[in-house]
Amino acid sequence: MKVGDLVMYNLGPATYCGDYKDVAIIVAEHLAPHWYSHRRNFRIYYPHYNDFLNGWEDEYRVISS
């Protein structure tokens, strides 16, 4: 994952990718504390809801880069 990727929350293999409400954009990468150095944290923007949130890389999957 990198800044600019389109992502959606990873709900497993049954996730439907056709719902544009659930698509988000990676806008920044945060530096994780040293005890989480093996995981990457991102700032994510949901345009449909006009809202930002933070998420770990393993919680999302890239749908377009």
C-alpha angles and dihedrals in degrees: 000000000000140000110291097031120131110232142172132202110274107240094163133263094321094064113126113222097196098083108095092195091072096050115106137182126230105234103170143002117230124211108245120221114265093258089060096043091126091061128063122220124206139191106232129195124206106201095192092058095031088228138127129213140168122244142173119247094242092057093063138052127211114242097175134007 
